[in-house]
Amino acid sequence: MRMEVHVHADIPILEGVSKKQIEQALAPWLEYLDADTLADVKSLEQDEPGLRWDEKELLLLFCWTGEIGKTFHAVLQAALENLGPLCYEAVEVELTLYHQNGEQESQLLFVGPTAQAIHEAQRRCMIEDLTALLTRQFDKERIAEVLALVNQQFDRDWKEKASQAPKPERAFESYSRPSRKHLH
């Protein structure tokens, strides 16, 4: 069964990385789409650029909607894992699945150069989401209390991960997230 997906991200890339290196990293995704280069990847939505490398800004831009099958998640994870070492910093990649019954499901994937960079990007994302949510009801002082607790949890989580047996370094992480709509 095929479904539609939207992938959205602005990924900062290290200086000196070539378009060819980026295409090699994204090879699993390009192969899945039967594309030879980033320029060959077209979105189902006419106003979306697809996958684009902005060499001047050193940004890899994903704004792509396409039809996918069962193996897409594994392909995207492989591509992001390959891309991780080329990233300047860790950022979120938003994935929205559109089911045939009209429901949609959102996930956040994180891609970055190291596990610690990804952990900090997750912290930053959580802080931004909570701040936006809490601002509707509480003043800055009360929000700061909650954010201090969240920061403590992230610090504790990192210490626990560091004390565990070393695992292979991963260049991406995946989490479910409440759905958000993009207004382009």
C-alpha positions in Angstrom: 0.0 0.0 0.0 1.4 3.4 -1.0 0.9 6.6 0.8 1.9 10.2 0.5 4.6 11.8 2.7 6.1 15.3 3.2 9.7 15.7 4.3 10.8 19.2 5.4 14.2 20.4 6.7 16.9 23.0 6.4 20.2 21.2 7.1 23.4 23.2 7.6 26.3 21.5 5.9 30.0 21.8 6.7 32.1 24.1 4.6 34.0 22.3 1.9 31.4 19.5 1.4 30.6 19.1 -2.3 27.3 18.5 -4.0 28.6 15.1 -5.1 29.3 14.2 -1.4 25.8 15.1 -0.5 24.4 13.1 -3.4 26.5 10.1 -2.3 25.2 10.4 1.3 21.6 10.6 0.0 22.1 7.8 -2.5 19.6 5.4 -0.8 16.9 8.0 -1.1 17.9 9.0 -4.6 18.0 5.4 -5.7 14.5 4.8 -4.1 13.2 7.7 -6.2 15.0 6.5 -9.3 16.9 9.8 -9.4 20.5 10.3 -10.3 21.0 13.8 -8.8 19.2 16.2 -6.4 17.9 18.1 -9.3 16.1 15.0 -10.6 13.9 14.8 -7.4 10.6 16.5 -8.0 7.9 17.0 -5.5 4.2 16.1 -6.2 3.5 19.7 -5.1 4.5 22.1 -7.8 5.4 24.9 -5.4 7.9 22.8 -3.4 11.5 22.7 -4.5 12.1 19.0 -3.6 15.7 18.4 -2.5 18.0 21.4 -3.1 21.6 22.2 -2.3 22.2 25.9 -1.6 26.0 26.1 -2.0 26.1 29.8 -1.1 24.3 29.4 2.2 25.7 25.9 2.8 22.1 24.6 3.3 20.6 21.3 2.1 16.9 22.0 1.8 14.2 19.4 1.9 10.7 20.4 1.0 9.4 17.4 -0.8 6.1 15.5 -1.1 5.9 12.1 -2.7 4.3 8.7 -2.9 6.1 6.1 -0.8 5.9 2.4 0.0 6.8 0.2 2.9 10.6 0.6 2.6 10.8 4.4 2.6 11.4 4.8 6.3 14.5 2.5 6.2 15.7 4.3 3.0 15.3 7.7 4.6 17.0 6.6 7.8 20.0 5.2 5.9 20.3 8.5 3.9 20.2 10.6 7.1 22.7 8.4 8.8 25.0 8.9 5.8 24.4 12.6 5.9 25.1 13.1 9.6 28.9 13.4 9.4 28.5 16.2 6.7 26.2 18.3 8.9 27.5 21.5 10.6 25.0 21.1 13.4 22.1 18.8 14.4 18.6 19.8 13.2 15.2 18.3 13.0 13.7 16.7 9.9 9.9 16.8 9.9 8.2 13.9 8.3 4.4 13.9 7.8 2.6 10.8 6.5 -0.8 11.2 4.9 -2.8 8.1 5.2 -5.5 7.1 2.7 -8.2 7.4 5.4 -7.4 11.2 5.7 -5.4 10.9 8.9 -1.9 12.3 9.1 1.0 11.2 11.3 4.0 13.4 12.1 7.5 12.3 13.2 10.6 14.2 14.0 13.9 12.8 12.8 17.1 14.4 14.0 20.2 14.5 11.9 23.6 15.7 13.0 27.3 15.1 13.3 27.3 13.4 16.7 24.9 11.9 19.2 25.6 14.8 21.6 24.7 17.3 18.9 21.5 15.5 18.3 20.7 15.4 22.0 21.2 19.2 22.2 19.0 19.7 19.1 16.3 17.6 20.8 16.6 19.8 23.9 16.4 23.0 21.8 13.3 21.7 20.0 11.6 20.6 23.3 12.3 24.0 24.9 10.9 25.9 21.9 7.8 23.7 21.8 7.1 24.0 25.5 7.8 27.8 25.5 5.2 28.2 22.7 2.7 26.1 24.5 3.2 27.6 28.0 3.2 31.2 26.9 -0.5 31.0 26.2 -1.2 30.5 29.9 1.7 31.4 32.1 4.1 34.3 32.7 7.9 34.1 32.0 8.7 33.3 35.6 6.6 30.1 35.7 7.7 29.1 32.2 11.3 29.4 33.4 10.6 27.0 36.3 9.3 24.3 33.8 12.1 24.9 31.4 14.7 24.4 34.3 13.1 21.0 35.0 13.2 20.0 31.4 16.9 21.0 31.2 17.6 18.9 34.3 15.9 15.9 32.6 18.0 16.4 29.5 21.2 16.6 31.5 20.2 13.5 33.5 19.4 11.6 30.3 22.7 12.5 28.7 24.6 11.4 31.9 22.7 8.1 31.9 23.5 7.5 28.2 27.2 8.3 28.8 27.4 5.8 31.7 25.9 3.0 29.6 28.1 0.7 27.4 29.1 2.5 24.3 26.8 2.1 21.3 27.7 2.8 17.7 27.4 6.5 17.0 24.1 7.3 15.3 23.7 10.2 13.0 19.9 10.4 13.4 17.1 9.8 15.8 13.4 9.5 15.3 10.4 10.5 17.5 6.7 10.9 17.1 5.2 14.3 17.4 1.8 16.0 17.3 1.0 17.0 13.8 1.8 20.5 12.5 0.9 21.9 9.2 3.4 23.9 7.1 2.3 27.2 5.7 4.6 27.9 2.8 
